[in-house]
């Protein structure tokens, strides 16, 4: 699994001109899932994300987690995170898992993340054409990939 995590002051996702989810201060997370991903990846990522200290403390040092600040989380599925650009100019998405594999893993990731956060998280809609708005705070952007966890 591959994540792009952005610290945001606010974020929202719109589908068919209707806002599906919106958050205030917290994390906007884009998630890409490949065929070899499983529940162990979800557990590892959820613990890392929830405890990731990228919010400022009173001294302006990134020393607080989304839990510490009682922040929000918005998760958006994005198969293009597994794009390969090695050949030609048209990306290949062969490493991205098909919906029958990735949708249940995406839903489980969202459920586990919500449980770890202790409140409902915002989500997009799997496979939908989504418009995502964000006000990046910092900017702070972190990349995580379960293939690089060791």
Secondary structure, 3 states (H helix, E strand, C coil): CEEEEEEEEEEEEEECCEEEEEECCEEEEEEECECCCCHHHHHHHHHHHHHCCCEECCCCCEEECCCCCCCEEEEEECHHHHCECCCCCCCECCCECCHHHHHHHHHHHHHHHHHHHCCCCEECCCCCCEEEEEEEEEEEEEEEEHHHCC
